[in-house]
Amino acid sequence: MLIPGRPIWQQTMLRIRDPAKSVAFYRDIMGMSLIDKFDFPQYSFSLYFLTTLPKGENYNLIPGTQEAHDYLWTMDRVTLELTHNYGTESDDSFKGYHPSNEEKDGFGHVAFNCEDIYEATKMLEEKGVSFKKKPNEGRMSGIAFAYDPDGYWVELLNRSKVAVPKIENYFNLSQTMLRVKDLHKSIAFYETFGLKVLRKKNYGSFTNAFMGVPDELNIPSTDSEDPVNRDESTWSDADAKEMLMRRFLPVLELTHNHGTEDDEEFKHFNGNESGRQGFGHIGFLVDGKRN
């Protein structure tokens, strides 16, 4: 199917209070690379773009230069766009940004895959990171939620035990979770941007749909039982989950709480309302000229 503009999912935007703390968290702790920066002093804000680089790629461009801008606007990976409004880091009256995950919030969290979630939790604790949930706590074992410097939830998930050739970082950005009112309408919407449902699972009271683009950085193994060597229509849910655990590129995790689609009055907050600002948007690159 020809999709006008050839869109590529390119960013998840979060507002941050202190760039020194937030950039350091995602760069020095979560292993991302700061690839570009835009300063808009006339509007009193700056943008910081970070991504997980594939194995073997050494980024040597200087953020803020035209070369870095050209790289950012032509790359085929997903970034975190951290937006800093000047003065928030030193304003004692500023209460911080809304981290979401309250009733009717649309944004949920970002997520990173890692080598071992228990080891990763220990490593992050030793670096002073606090947790909403550790992997051995709560009803769902084997996943964890850490807090970033602004209180956004950062989910930790285990990577596949099968080697992923293009990943050398301990962590790689793997998901952005959004709550949706009507799953069918949301899936159809993101399909117009070239995303595809890679896994969908009904948990009784809610359903998760994971959407992404085909990941050319996933290289099939020689194992004949490997699901990548079988017709996708024969995949089990375990196969689909395994493939998510092997991906390099992130996915959108759409979470639908059953029944919201039938409530005409129901509406999620989008993160840009007064008093609830935090998450801003996701963004797609499309073909066209930039001024």
DAUR-V932579 format. One record per pair of residues at least 24 apart in sequence whose ideal C-beta (glycine too) atoms are under 7 Angstrom apart, sorted by the first residue. I is the first residue (numbers start at 1). J is the second residue. D is the distance in Angstrom with one decimal. If there is no record, write none. Layout:
# DAUR-V932579
I;J;D  I;J;D
This chain:
# DAUR-V932579
3;192;6.8  3;194;5.1  5;286;3.4  5;287;5.3  6;286;6.5  6;287;4.9  7;193;4.6  7;194;5.5  7;284;4.2  7;285;6.7  7;286;4.9  8;76;5.7  8;284;6.3  8;285;4.6  9;78;5.7  9;193;6.9  9;195;6.8  9;213;7.0  9;282;6.8  9;284;5.6  10;78;6.3  10;79;6.3  10;283;5.5  10;284;6.0  10;285;4.5  11;78;6.7  11;79;4.8  11;81;4.4  11;282;6.6  11;283;4.1  12;78;7.0  12;80;5.8  12;81;6.8  12;110;6.3  12;176;4.6  12;282;5.2  13;81;4.2  13;83;6.0  13;280;3.8  13;281;5.1  13;283;6.8  14;80;6.6  14;82;5.9  14;152;6.1  14;278;6.8  14;279;5.9  14;280;6.8  15;83;4.9  15;97;4.9  15;277;6.0  15;278;5.7  15;280;6.1  16;82;4.8  16;83;6.7  16;84;5.5  16;150;5.5  17;88;4.6  17;89;5.7  17;94;6.9  17;96;6.0  17;97;6.5  17;150;5.7  18;89;3.8  18;149;6.7  19;46;6.8  19;48;6.0  19;82;6.7  19;84;4.6  21;149;4.2  22;82;5.5  22;148;6.7  22;149;5.1  22;150;6.4  23;48;5.5  23;82;6.7  25;148;5.4  25;149;5.4  26;50;5.1  26;80;6.1  29;124;6.8  29;127;5.7  29;129;6.8  30;112;5.9  30;171;5.0  31;169;4.1  31;170;5.9  31;171;4.8  32;80;6.9  32;173;6.8  33;59;5.1  34;63;5.4  35;59;6.0  35;63;6.4  35;68;6.3  35;71;6.4  35;72;6.1  36;63;4.9  36;64;7.0  36;68;4.4  36;69;6.2  36;72;4.4  37;63;4.1  37;64;4.6  44;85;6.3  44;86;4.3  45;83;6.2  45;84;6.2  45;85;4.9  45;86;6.3  46;84;5.0  47;81;5.9  47;83;5.7  48;82;4.3  49;79;4.5  49;81;5.6  50;79;6.1  50;80;5.0  51;77;5.1  51;78;6.7  51;79;4.6  52;169;5.8  52;172;4.4  52;173;4.8  54;166;4.3  54;217;6.0  54;248;6.3  55;165;6.9  55;166;5.1  55;167;6.2  55;168;3.9  73;285;6.7  73;290;6.3  77;249;6.6  78;173;6.4  78;249;6.6  78;250;4.7  80;110;6.9  80;173;7.0  83;280;6.3  96;150;6.5  96;151;6.6  97;150;5.4  97;277;6.0  97;278;4.0  98;276;4.6  98;277;6.1  98;278;4.1  99;150;6.6  99;151;3.9  99;152;5.0  99;153;6.7  99;278;5.8  100;271;6.6  100;278;5.9  100;279;5.9  101;153;6.2  104;268;5.6  104;269;5.5  105;179;7.0  105;268;6.8  105;269;5.3  106;178;5.8  106;179;5.1  106;268;3.7  106;269;5.8  106;270;5.4  106;271;6.5  107;178;6.1  107;271;5.2  107;279;3.6  108;153;6.9  108;177;3.6  108;178;6.6  108;179;6.1  108;255;6.4  109;145;6.8  109;152;6.8  109;153;3.8  109;154;6.5  109;155;5.1  109;177;5.1  110;154;5.9  110;173;6.9  110;175;6.6  110;176;5.5  111;155;3.7  111;157;5.8  111;174;5.1  111;175;3.6  111;177;6.9  112;154;6.6  112;156;6.1  112;171;4.3  112;172;6.3  112;173;5.8  112;174;5.8  113;157;5.2  113;159;4.2  113;172;5.3  113;174;4.3  113;245;6.8  114;156;5.7  114;158;6.7  114;159;6.2  114;170;6.0  114;171;5.2  115;159;6.1  115;170;5.8  116;158;6.8  117;142;6.4  117;143;6.9  117;144;5.8  117;156;5.2  117;157;7.0  117;158;5.1  120;156;5.5  121;156;6.9  158;245;6.7  159;245;5.7  160;242;6.1  160;245;3.9  160;246;4.4  162;221;6.0  162;246;6.2  164;246;5.4  164;248;6.4  165;219;5.2  166;217;4.1  166;248;5.1  167;248;5.8  172;248;6.5  173;250;5.2  174;247;6.9  174;250;5.3  175;250;5.7  175;251;5.6  175;253;4.9  176;250;6.5  176;252;5.8  176;253;7.0  176;282;6.4  177;253;4.2  177;255;6.1  178;252;6.5  178;254;5.9  179;255;4.9  179;257;6.9  179;268;5.6  180;254;5.0  180;255;6.9  180;256;5.4  181;260;4.8  181;261;5.8  181;266;6.0  181;268;6.3  182;261;4.0  183;207;6.0  183;209;6.1  183;254;6.4  183;256;3.9  186;254;5.5  190;252;6.5  193;284;5.5  195;252;6.5  198;240;6.3  198;243;6.7  198;244;6.3  198;251;6.3  199;237;7.0  199;240;3.8  199;241;6.2  199;244;5.9  201;237;6.1  205;257;6.8  205;258;5.8  206;255;6.1  206;256;6.1  206;257;4.8  206;258;6.1  207;256;4.9  208;253;6.0  208;255;5.6  209;254;4.5  210;244;5.9  210;251;4.6  210;253;5.5  211;251;6.1  211;252;4.7  211;254;6.5  212;247;6.8  212;249;6.1  212;251;3.9  212;252;7.0  213;249;6.5  215;247;5.0  215;248;5.7  215;249;4.7  217;248;4.1  217;249;7.0  218;246;5.6  218;247;6.2  218;248;6.7
